[in-house]
Amino acid sequence: MAENLFKIKIVSPERIFFEDRVSMVEFNTSEGEVGIFKNHIPMTVIVQPGLLTLHMAEEKKMAALHSGFVEILPDAITILAEIVEWPEEIDISRAEAARERAEERLQSKHPETDLARAATSLHRAAARIHAVRK
């Protein structure tokens, strides 16, 4: 199993969020959800809000990943995350309130509502809630 592991480093502006070896990593991109294994073709992708799943040798870890960029190499992945949170770092009440506000803005149909911003807020809140409840 160790031969199928590859390095991953997740960096946010505040800290090195995670650094270890994994067998697979899953996250959302601007092109859809992806799962990356060792020996993936080199590429870069843009992160979209969603659940980050790290498949380790003996366990799975999940986090809410909101935005950033990913460099994928055959033997390593680097995620430069604007915001990434472990479930225990998330205030679920605040996330649920943010989801409700975003849903109200999207349903209001007011011309001054920034629909893209409201949709992004909704996706971020959903990612947080999903990470906590998984």
Buried (B, 14 or more C-beta within 10 A) or exposed (E): EEEEBBBBBBBBEEEEBBEEBBBBBBBBBEEEEBEBEBEBEEEEBEBBBBBBBBBBEEEEBBBBBBBBBBBBBEEBBBBBBEBBBBBEEBEEEEBBEBBEBBBEBBEEEEEEBEEEEBBBBBBBBBBBBBBBEE
